[in-house]
Amino acid sequence: MGKFWVIFVASISILLPFLCNSFSPETPTDRRVLVLLDDFAVKSSHSSYFNSLKLLGFDLDFKLADDPKIALQRYGQYLYDALILFCPSAERFGGSVDVAAIINFVDSGHDLIIAADVNASDLIREVATECGVDFDEDPSAMVIDHTGYAVSETEGDHTLIASDDFIKSDVIIGSKKIEAPVLFQGIGHSLNPVNSLVLKVLSASPSAYSANPLSKLSTPPSLTGSAISLVSVVQARNNARILITGSLSMFSNRFFRSGVQKSGSSTKYEKSGNEQFLTELSKWIFHERGHLKAVNVKHHKVGETDEPALYRINDELEYLVEIYEWSGTSWEPYVTDDVQVQFYMMSPYVLKTLSNDKKGLYSVSFRVPDVYGVFQFKVEYQKLGYTSLSLSKQIPVRPYRHNEYERFIPTAYPYYGAAFSTVRLLHSPFKLLLYDPDSKNKWQDSSSFLLFIYITSKVWHV
């Protein structure tokens, strides 16, 4: 009995990482999320945001950033599907977590949320830089806007920003319009121009700039206007998603519940747009929305159902694929009119837009080009806010066999005519030679006969 118990415990310890790793292509939504904090007080001061995630079904595991026992993986398997860094002042991470481990975590297809503030450490700045954004180098700088600030009872230094410059994408921030401006107070960042995967989700107004609010400007600020991003997202090539912001306060209960009135506007909202904005954005980050999958990729000749081993030039074929979008609970048909397929060999010989039946099935028919070789069916689908699809299927194309050509090829008619014209041209002299008695006597002279043969050969050669 004791031996059996030892084997059972050992088996559970081996299988535990696999059981914890809940992310899979069939249910792509992140479920187990590690939240690293500077102080457990953040857990209560930002409880509204955390509760909104729990209501969506996420399992949050709260730990201090310097906890020596934290780990992202064990026995080669990741323990979490996503990571939230609400520890802007952390100088180092505990356990086996460091910048390289976080980047590897993202490179493995997992998701990340980074929230900094004016106390952002070099460690958090380095993680953000690795993700494609650069926070203002001035450690005391904050975003200031003297025309787009949030009206308050005290004049203040205009660092409390009310922004409503959202990205134009229903997939990323939801289809329901965010009526109230979003409150932001913190540091701004710029996008790395080399990284084309980073997107601004919430931008500062043209009048904003980044500087120390407690001192006068001696030099022009390095970040100004709409170049300042307040909230940015990244969708990596492996479809991992990252959210980066310089304001931890925008996730707080105080900002969620606070009323807001933007400077220059007479409209006052009883509640800011922070809760709606961040909840909807988090759904996208955690793959509750905008996650696509392609299944049942098929191709066959028109009128048939079996997939052939190869095609012949000029065959009529049909290409089919099913595409679905994850709704948060189930896979729903993805309906659009911009999915294209390429019939590709070194370059696309055929490029066709697929039609859909509104139930997720996309199909198109076309003729195989009059070129033989090894081709590929390729679908490279990239659309703002959606995970990318990259499908490829190889198929050889052969020419006609010798017994598959038509009896008379239309393009060869000029050659047929030339051959018959030459035969007819030679027919008349031979007829005279064979059937005209007078001509026979003339051809007895060998020199005349040789001359005829010479002329005949020249005509035939031509």
DABELWO-V872532 format. One record per residue. N is the residue number from 1. RES is the residue in three letters. PSI is psi as a letter, one per 30 degrees, with the letter a starting at -180 (* if undefined). OMEGA is omega as a letter, one per 30 degrees, with the letter a starting at -180 (999 if undefined). D_LAST is the distance of its C-alpha to the last C-alpha in Angstrom with 1 decimal. Layout:
BEGIN
N|RES|PSI|OMEGA|D_LAST + N|RES|PSI|OMEGA|D_LAST
END
This chain:
BEGIN
1|MET|e|l|100.8 + 2|GLY|e|l|100.7 + 3|LYS|e|l|97.5 + 4|PHE|e|a|95.9 + 5|TRP|e|l|96.9 + 6|VAL|e|l|95.4 + 7|ILE|e|a|92.1 + 8|PHE|e|a|92.2 + 9|VAL|e|l|92.9 + 10|ALA|e|l|90.1 + 11|SER|e|l|87.6 + 12|ILE|e|a|88.6 + 13|SER|e|l|88.3 + 14|ILE|e|a|84.7 + 15|LEU|f|a|83.7 + 16|LEU|e|l|85.4 + 17|PRO|e|l|82.6 + 18|PHE|e|l|80.2 + 19|LEU|e|a|82.6 + 20|CYS|f|a|83.1 + 21|ASN|i|a|79.4 + 22|SER|f|a|79.0 + 23|PHE|k|l|75.7 + 24|SER|l|l|72.8 + 25|PRO|f|a|69.6 + 26|GLU|e|l|71.3 + 27|THR|i|a|74.2 + 28|PRO|f|a|73.0 + 29|THR|k|l|76.1 + 30|ASP|k|a|78.1 + 31|ARG|e|a|81.5 + 32|ARG|j|a|83.3 + 33|VAL|k|l|83.7 + 34|LEU|k|a|85.5 + 35|VAL|j|l|87.4 + 36|LEU|k|a|88.6 + 37|LEU|l|l|91.6 + 38|ASP|e|a|93.6 + 39|ASP|k|a|96.7 + 40|PHE|f|l|97.5 + 41|ALA|f|l|99.0 + 42|VAL|f|a|95.4 + 43|LYS|e|l|95.3 + 44|SER|e|a|98.0 + 45|SER|f|l|97.2 + 46|HIS|g|a|93.6 + 47|SER|e|a|94.6 + 48|SER|e|l|93.1 + 49|TYR|e|a|89.6 + 50|PHE|e|l|90.1 + 51|ASN|e|l|91.6 + 52|SER|e|l|88.6 + 53|LEU|e|l|86.4 + 54|LYS|e|l|88.7 + 55|LEU|f|l|88.6 + 56|LEU|f|l|84.9 + 57|GLY|g|a|85.4 + 58|PHE|k|l|85.0 + 59|ASP|j|a|87.1 + 60|LEU|k|l|88.3 + 61|ASP|j|a|89.6 + 62|PHE|k|l|91.7 + 63|LYS|l|l|92.2 + 64|LEU|k|a|93.3 + 65|ALA|f|a|90.5 + 66|ASP|g|l|92.4 + 67|ASP|k|a|93.3 + 68|PRO|f|a|92.8 + 69|LYS|f|a|91.9 + 70|ILE|k|l|88.9 + 71|ALA|k|l|85.5 + 72|LEU|f|a|82.2 + 73|GLN|l|l|81.1 + 74|ARG|k|a|82.6 + 75|TYR|h|l|81.1 + 76|GLY|g|a|77.7 + 77|GLN|k|l|78.0 + 78|TYR|k|a|78.8 + 79|LEU|f|a|82.1 + 80|TYR|l|l|81.3 + 81|ASP|f|a|78.5 + 82|ALA|l|a|79.3 + 83|LEU|k|l|81.4 + 84|ILE|k|l|83.6 + 85|LEU|j|l|84.9 + 86|PHE|h|a|88.0 + 87|CYS|i|a|89.3 + 88|PRO|f|a|88.5 + 89|SER|g|a|91.1 + 90|ALA|k|l|90.2 + 91|GLU|f|l|89.9 + 92|ARG|l|l|88.6 + 93|PHE|l|l|87.9 + 94|GLY|l|l|89.9 + 95|GLY|b|a|88.8 + 96|SER|g|a|85.2 + 97|VAL|k|l|83.9 + 98|ASP|a|a|82.4 + 99|VAL|e|a|79.5 + 100|ALA|e|l|77.0 + 101|ALA|e|l|78.3 + 102|ILE|e|l|78.0 + 103|ILE|e|l|74.4 + 104|ASN|e|l|73.5 + 105|PHE|e|l|75.2 + 106|VAL|e|l|72.9 + 107|ASP|f|l|69.9 + 108|SER|g|l|70.7 + 109|GLY|g|a|70.4 + 110|HIS|l|a|74.0 + 111|ASP|l|a|75.5 + 112|LEU|k|l|77.8 + 113|ILE|k|l|80.2 + 114|ILE|k|l|81.6 + 115|ALA|j|l|84.5 + 116|ALA|a|l|85.9 + 117|ASP|a|a|88.6 + 118|VAL|f|l|90.2 + 119|ASN|g|a|91.4 + 120|ALA|k|a|87.9 + 121|SER|l|l|87.9 + 122|ASP|e|a|85.2 + 123|LEU|e|a|84.3 + 124|ILE|e|l|83.4 + 125|ARG|e|l|81.6 + 126|GLU|e|l|79.5 + 127|VAL|e|l|78.6 + 128|ALA|e|l|77.6 + 129|THR|e|l|75.5 + 130|GLU|f|a|73.6 + 131|CYS|f|l|72.9 + 132|GLY|g|l|71.4 + 133|VAL|l|a|74.4 + 134|ASP|j|l|76.7 + 135|PHE|l|l|80.4 + 136|ASP|k|a|82.1 + 137|GLU|f|l|83.1 + 138|ASP|j|a|86.5 + 139|PRO|f|a|88.7 + 140|SER|g|a|91.1 + 141|ALA|k|l|88.5 + 142|MET|l|l|88.4 + 143|VAL|k|a|86.5 + 144|ILE|k|l|88.4 + 145|ASP|j|a|87.8 + 146|HIS|f|l|90.3 + 147|THR|f|a|88.7 + 148|GLY|g|a|87.4 + 149|TYR|l|l|90.4 + 150|ALA|k|a|92.4 + 151|VAL|k|l|95.6 + 152|SER|l|a|98.8 + 153|GLU|e|l|102.5 + 154|THR|k|a|102.4 + 155|GLU|e|l|100.0 + 156|GLY|a|a|98.8 + 157|ASP|g|l|96.0 + 158|HIS|h|l|93.2 + 159|THR|f|l|91.6 + 160|LEU|j|a|91.8 + 161|ILE|k|l|88.5 + 162|ALA|j|a|87.8 + 163|SER|k|l|84.0 + 164|ASP|g|l|81.9 + 165|ASP|i|a|78.5 + 166|PHE|l|l|76.8 + 167|ILE|k|a|73.2 + 168|LYS|i|a|71.4 + 169|SER|j|l|70.8 + 170|ASP|f|a|72.6 + 171|VAL|e|a|71.3 + 172|ILE|e|a|73.1 + 173|ILE|g|l|76.3 + 174|GLY|l|a|76.6 + 175|SER|f|l|76.0 + 176|LYS|k|a|79.7 + 177|LYS|k|l|80.2 + 178|ILE|j|a|82.5 + 179|GLU|e|a|85.0 + 180|ALA|k|l|87.3 + 181|PRO|l|l|86.3 + 182|VAL|k|l|86.1 + 183|LEU|k|a|88.7 + 184|PHE|k|l|87.6 + 185|GLN|j|a|89.7 + 186|GLY|a|a|88.2 + 187|ILE|k|l|85.6 + 188|GLY|l|l|82.2 + 189|HIS|l|l|78.9 + 190|SER|l|a|75.4 + 191|LEU|k|l|72.1 + 192|ASN|j|a|70.0 + 193|PRO|f|l|66.9 + 194|VAL|f|a|64.8 + 195|ASN|j|a|65.7 + 196|SER|f|a|63.8 + 197|LEU|f|a|65.6 + 198|VAL|k|a|69.0 + 199|LEU|k|l|70.0 + 200|LYS|k|l|73.1 + 201|VAL|e|l|75.0 + 202|LEU|j|a|78.1 + 203|SER|l|l|77.8 + 204|ALA|l|l|80.5 + 205|SER|l|l|80.9 + 206|PRO|f|a|79.7 + 207|SER|f|a|83.3 + 208|ALA|l|l|83.8 + 209|TYR|l|a|83.9 + 210|SER|k|a|84.9 + 211|ALA|l|l|88.0 + 212|ASN|j|a|91.5 + 213|PRO|f|a|93.7 + 214|LEU|f|a|96.8 + 215|SER|l|l|95.9 + 216|LYS|l|a|94.6 + 217|LEU|k|l|91.0 + 218|SER|f|l|90.8 + 219|THR|l|l|87.0 + 220|PRO|k|l|84.3 + 221|PRO|k|a|83.6 + 222|SER|f|l|80.5 + 223|LEU|k|a|79.8 + 224|THR|l|l|80.0 + 225|GLY|b|a|79.1 + 226|SER|f|l|76.5 + 227|ALA|f|l|75.1 + 228|ILE|k|l|78.1 + 229|SER|k|l|77.5 + 230|LEU|e|l|80.5 + 231|VAL|k|l|78.8 + 232|SER|l|l|75.4 + 233|VAL|l|l|73.4 + 234|VAL|k|l|70.6 + 235|GLN|j|a|68.2 + 236|ALA|l|a|66.6 + 237|ARG|f|l|63.2 + 238|ASN|g|l|65.0 + 239|ASN|g|l|66.7 + 240|ALA|k|a|70.1 + 241|ARG|k|a|72.1 + 242|ILE|k|l|74.5 + 243|LEU|k|a|77.1 + 244|ILE|k|l|78.6 + 245|THR|l|l|81.4 + 246|GLY|g|a|84.0 + 247|SER|j|l|86.9 + 248|LEU|f|a|88.7 + 249|SER|f|a|91.2 + 250|MET|f|l|88.7 + 251|PHE|f|a|89.0 + 252|SER|l|l|92.8 + 253|ASN|e|a|95.1 + 254|ARG|e|l|96.5 + 255|PHE|e|l|93.2 + 256|PHE|e|a|92.3 + 257|ARG|f|a|95.5 + 258|SER|k|l|96.0 + 259|GLY|l|a|95.7 + 260|VAL|k|l|93.3 + 261|GLN|k|a|93.1 + 262|LYS|k|l|90.5 + 263|SER|k|a|91.6 + 264|GLY|f|l|91.1 + 265|SER|k|l|91.0 + 266|SER|f|a|93.9 + 267|THR|k|l|92.7 + 268|LYS|k|a|94.5 + 269|TYR|k|a|93.3 + 270|GLU|f|a|95.8 + 271|LYS|k|a|93.4 + 272|SER|l|l|90.6 + 273|GLY|g|a|87.0 + 274|ASN|e|a|87.1 + 275|GLU|e|a|87.7 + 276|GLN|e|a|85.0 + 277|PHE|e|a|82.5 + 278|LEU|e|l|83.1 + 279|THR|e|l|83.4 + 280|GLU|e|l|80.1 + 281|LEU|e|l|78.4 + 282|SER|e|l|79.8 + 283|LYS|e|a|78.4 + 284|TRP|e|a|75.0 + 285|ILE|e|a|75.6 + 286|PHE|g|l|76.7 + 287|HIS|g|l|73.8 + 288|GLU|f|a|75.8 + 289|ARG|k|l|73.1 + 290|GLY|g|l|69.5 + 291|HIS|k|a|68.5 + 292|LEU|l|l|65.4 + 293|LYS|k|l|64.0 + 294|ALA|k|a|60.8 + 295|VAL|l|l|60.9 + 296|ASN|h|l|58.9 + 297|VAL|k|a|55.4 + 298|LYS|l|l|53.0 + 299|HIS|k|a|49.4 + 300|HIS|l|l|47.8 + 301|LYS|k|l|45.2 + 302|VAL|k|a|46.2 + 303|GLY|f|l|48.3 + 304|GLU|l|l|49.3 + 305|THR|f|a|52.2 + 306|ASP|k|l|51.3 + 307|GLU|k|a|49.7 + 308|PRO|l|l|46.4 + 309|ALA|f|l|45.6 + 310|LEU|l|l|42.1 + 311|TYR|l|l|39.9 + 312|ARG|k|l|36.4 + 313|ILE|k|l|34.2 + 314|ASN|g|l|34.8 + 315|ASP|k|l|38.2 + 316|GLU|k|a|41.1 + 317|LEU|l|l|44.0 + 318|GLU|k|l|47.6 + 319|TYR|k|a|49.5 + 320|LEU|k|l|53.4 + 321|VAL|k|l|56.2 + 322|GLU|k|a|59.9 + 323|ILE|k|a|61.7 + 324|TYR|l|l|65.5 + 325|GLU|k|l|68.0 + 326|TRP|k|a|71.3 + 327|SER|f|a|74.2 + 328|GLY|f|l|76.9 + 329|THR|f|a|77.9 + 330|SER|l|l|74.8 + 331|TRP|k|l|71.0 + 332|GLU|k|l|70.1 + 333|PRO|k|l|66.6 + 334|TYR|k|a|64.9 + 335|VAL|j|l|63.5 + 336|THR|l|a|61.1 + 337|ASP|g|a|57.8 + 338|ASP|g|l|56.2 + 339|VAL|k|a|55.1 + 340|GLN|l|l|51.3 + 341|VAL|k|l|49.1 + 342|GLN|k|l|46.0 + 343|PHE|j|a|43.1 + 344|TYR|k|l|42.5 + 345|MET|j|a|40.2 + 346|MET|e|l|40.6 + 347|SER|l|a|40.9 + 348|PRO|k|l|41.7 + 349|TYR|f|l|38.7 + 350|VAL|k|l|41.2 + 351|LEU|j|a|44.6 + 352|LYS|k|l|46.8 + 353|THR|k|a|50.5 + 354|LEU|k|l|52.4 + 355|SER|l|a|54.6 + 356|ASN|l|a|58.1 + 357|ASP|g|a|60.5 + 358|LYS|g|l|63.6 + 359|LYS|g|l|64.7 + 360|GLY|f|a|62.8 + 361|LEU|k|l|59.5 + 362|TYR|k|a|56.3 + 363|SER|l|l|53.0 + 364|VAL|k|l|49.5 + 365|SER|k|l|46.3 + 366|PHE|l|a|42.7 + 367|ARG|k|l|39.2 + 368|VAL|k|a|37.9 + 369|PRO|l|a|35.1 + 370|ASP|h|l|31.5 + 371|VAL|k|a|32.1 + 372|TYR|l|a|33.5 + 373|GLY|a|l|36.1 + 374|VAL|j|a|39.9 + 375|PHE|l|l|41.4 + 376|GLN|k|l|45.0 + 377|PHE|k|a|47.1 + 378|LYS|k|l|49.2 + 379|VAL|j|l|52.2 + 380|GLU|j|a|53.8 + 381|TYR|j|l|56.7 + 382|GLN|k|a|59.1 + 383|LYS|k|a|61.6 + 384|LEU|k|l|64.7 + 385|GLY|f|a|67.7 + 386|TYR|k|l|65.8 + 387|THR|k|a|65.0 + 388|SER|l|l|61.3 + 389|LEU|k|l|59.0 + 390|SER|j|a|56.2 + 391|LEU|k|l|54.4 + 392|SER|k|l|51.3 + 393|LYS|k|a|49.7 + 394|GLN|k|l|46.7 + 395|ILE|k|l|44.1 + 396|PRO|l|l|40.6 + 397|VAL|k|a|37.6 + 398|ARG|l|l|34.9 + 399|PRO|l|l|31.4 + 400|TYR|k|l|30.5 + 401|ARG|l|a|30.7 + 402|HIS|f|a|27.8 + 403|ASN|g|a|29.8 + 404|GLU|f|l|30.8 + 405|TYR|l|l|27.6 + 406|GLU|l|a|27.2 + 407|ARG|e|l|25.5 + 408|PHE|k|a|23.0 + 409|ILE|k|a|22.6 + 410|PRO|e|a|22.6 + 411|THR|f|a|20.5 + 412|ALA|g|a|17.6 + 413|TYR|e|l|17.6 + 414|PRO|e|l|14.5 + 415|TYR|e|l|12.5 + 416|TYR|e|a|14.4 + 417|GLY|e|l|13.7 + 418|ALA|e|a|9.9 + 419|ALA|e|a|10.5 + 420|PHE|e|l|13.1 + 421|SER|e|l|11.5 + 422|THR|e|l|8.9 + 423|VAL|e|a|12.2 + 424|ARG|e|l|14.1 + 425|LEU|e|a|11.9 + 426|LEU|f|a|12.4 + 427|HIS|e|a|16.0 + 428|SER|e|l|17.5 + 429|PRO|e|a|17.2 + 430|PHE|e|l|18.5 + 431|LYS|e|l|21.2 + 432|LEU|e|a|22.4 + 433|LEU|e|a|22.4 + 434|LEU|e|a|24.4 + 435|TYR|f|l|26.8 + 436|ASP|j|a|27.3 + 437|PRO|e|a|30.1 + 438|ASP|e|a|29.4 + 439|SER|e|a|25.8 + 440|LYS|e|a|26.9 + 441|ASN|e|a|29.2 + 442|LYS|e|a|26.5 + 443|TRP|f|l|24.3 + 444|GLN|f|l|27.4 + 445|ASP|j|a|26.5 + 446|SER|e|a|24.6 + 447|SER|e|l|22.9 + 448|SER|e|a|21.4 + 449|PHE|e|l|20.2 + 450|LEU|e|l|18.6 + 451|LEU|e|l|16.9 + 452|PHE|e|l|15.5 + 453|ILE|e|a|14.4 + 454|TYR|e|a|12.6 + 455|ILE|e|a|10.8 + 456|THR|e|a|10.0 + 457|SER|e|l|8.6 + 458|LYS|e|l|6.3 + 459|VAL|e|a|5.2 + 460|TRP|e|l|5.4 + 461|HIS|e|l|3.8 + 462|VAL|*|999|0.0
END
